[in-house]
Amino acid sequence: MAAKKLTSYAVKQIWDYVRQHGYVCYYTGMALEMDDTHSPWYVVFDHWSPRLANKIVLTSSLLNEMKSNLMEDEFWYLIRQLANHRRHHSRFRKIKLRYWPGHVMPEDEGVASEASFEVKTSGRSHACGLCGKHIHVYNATYCPRCAKFVARLHSKQLPRETIEDTLAYIRKKGFRCFYTGIELDLDNPKSPWYCVLDHWIPQDPGRIVLTCDLFNVMKSDLSESEFWYYVLEFADYKEKHKPVRKKKLAYWWRLIPVEVV
């Protein structure tokens, strides 16, 4: 099983659970993989509450990635919201998360040149080349907010076509999530709704889409079709008690370290 420091009480809870239910996922009842540490179904330990060590449950590597720093009720709320959006095009409703730590590191922000924010006031306003907001900065292409984002985008060293496609999306849709259409936060990197760049296909720089930090973590090493497949499968399990049907993943690359407990 995955390496994690466990209290004696947590270990006892786990063995009591295994004796009663077997090696199955606490959240979905799925049979867990015990041997292949590369498998998305490999058994891992999950903190039921992100900051508490007194309740550890068994789940799969995949679901552990998707749940991340969420409480169980937050995870199921998000799965239902995503499923409803996918099936019925309903508006996704944000909630405040209790333990979200923020995953965007300073180096992920990129470094915008000082020239991008140098203010040279002109007598006339003109539109930002990305968001369309009126600015009074001489010879500036973007407003300071958009200039910072463009600097982040260029810092990723993406192909020119990818950058141009991403900027074209923003000009058309604004800073909105590609997957749900929600408005993204450009100011607070600690927010779960902070705007990040996501590889539409894992590890492939050919297409980059905008999403929030939360969905980027939940999508993990899944393609878009795989992500939506498991969102709907998990939603059906929770709402209709339908068994989750496993599907082979094309890009899953996680390797779980093993340690004898």
Residue pairs with C-beta under 8 A, 6 or more apart in sequence:
1 43
1 44
1 45
1 258
1 259
1 261
2 42
2 43
2 44
2 45
2 61
2 256
2 257
2 258
2 259
3 257
3 258
3 259
4 45
4 56
5 53
6 14
6 45
6 53
6 56
6 261
7 53
7 54
9 54
10 53
10 54
10 55
10 56
11 261
13 55
13 56
14 45
14 56
14 57
14 58
17 26
17 57
17 58
18 58
22 31
23 31
23 32
23 34
23 43
23 58
24 30
24 31
24 32
24 58
25 32
25 58
25 59
25 60
25 63
26 46
26 48
26 57
26 58
26 59
27 57
27 59
27 63
27 67
27 72
27 75
28 59
28 60
28 63
28 234
28 237
28 244
29 237
29 243
29 244
30 41
30 60
30 243
30 244
30 246
31 41
32 41
32 42
32 43
32 58
32 59
32 60
33 39
33 41
33 42
33 43
33 60
34 42
34 43
36 42
37 255
37 256
37 257
37 258
38 252
38 253
38 254
38 255
38 256
39 61
39 252
40 60
40 61
40 62
40 249
40 252
40 254
41 60
41 61
41 62
41 246
42 60
42 61
42 256
43 58
43 59
43 60
44 58
44 59
44 60
44 61
44 64
44 256
45 56
45 57
45 58
46 56
46 57
46 58
46 59
46 63
46 64
46 67
47 53
47 55
47 56
48 55
48 56
48 57
48 72
49 55
49 71
49 99
50 69
50 70
50 71
50 99
51 99
59 67
61 254
61 256
62 220
62 230
62 249
62 252
63 234
65 217
65 218
65 220
65 221
65 254
66 75
66 217
66 218
66 220
66 230
67 75
68 214
68 217
68 218
69 97
69 99
69 100
69 101
70 78
70 97
70 99
70 100
71 98
71 99
74 95
74 97
74 98
76 238
77 95
78 95
78 214
78 218
79 231
79 234
79 235
79 238
80 235
80 238
80 239
81 92
81 93
82 92
82 180
82 231
82 235
83 231
83 232
83 234
83 235
83 236
84 90
85 91
85 92
85 180
86 228
86 231
86 232
87 232
91 181
92 180
92 181
92 182
94 182
94 193
97 192
97 214
100 190
100 191
100 192
100 214
101 190
102 189
102 190
102 191
102 192
102 194
102 213
103 213
103 216
103 217
104 189
104 190
104 194
104 196
104 213
108 152
108 196
109 148
109 152
109 189
110 148
110 151
110 152
110 153
110 154
110 155
110 156
111 151
111 155
112 147
112 148
112 150
112 151
112 152
113 151
116 140
116 142
116 144
116 147
116 148
116 150
116 151
117 144
117 147
117 148
118 137
119 137
120 137
120 138
120 139
120 140
121 136
121 137
121 138
122 136
122 137
122 138
122 139
124 136
125 134
125 135
125 136
126 134
126 135
127 133
127 134
127 135
128 134
128 135
128 141
128 142
128 143
128 146
129 141
129 142
129 146
130 142
130 143
130 146
130 149
130 150
130 167
130 170
130 171
131 142
131 143
131 145
131 146
131 170
131 174
131 175
132 171
133 143
133 146
135 142
135 143
137 143
137 144
140 147
141 147
142 150
145 186
145 187
148 186
149 175
149 186
149 195
150 167
152 197
153 163
153 166
153 167
153 197
154 163
156 197
156 205
156 208
158 166
158 205
158 208
159 205
159 206
162 205
162 206
162 207
162 208
165 207
165 208
166 197
166 208
166 209
166 210
169 178
169 209
169 210
170 210
173 181
174 183
175 183
175 184
175 186
175 195
175 210
176 182
176 183
176 184
176 210
177 184
177 210
177 211
177 212
177 215
178 198
178 200
178 209
178 210
178 211
179 209
179 211
179 215
179 219
179 224
179 227
180 211
180 215
182 193
182 212
183 193
184 193
184 194
184 195
184 210
184 211
184 212
185 191
185 193
185 194
185 195
185 212
186 194
186 195
188 194
189 213
191 212
191 213
192 212
192 213
192 214
193 212
193 213
193 214
194 212
194 213
195 210
195 211
195 212
196 210
196 211
196 212
196 213
196 216
197 208
197 209
197 210
198 208
198 209
198 210
198 211
198 215
198 216
198 219
199 205
199 207
199 208
200 207
200 208
200 209
200 223
200 224
201 207
201 223
201 224
201 251
202 221
202 222
202 223
202 251
202 253
203 251
211 219
218 227
219 227
221 249
221 251
221 252
221 253
221 254
222 230
222 249
222 251
222 252
223 250
223 251
226 247
226 249
226 250
226 251
229 247
230 244
230 247
233 242
233 244
233 245
234 244
236 242
236 244
237 243
237 244
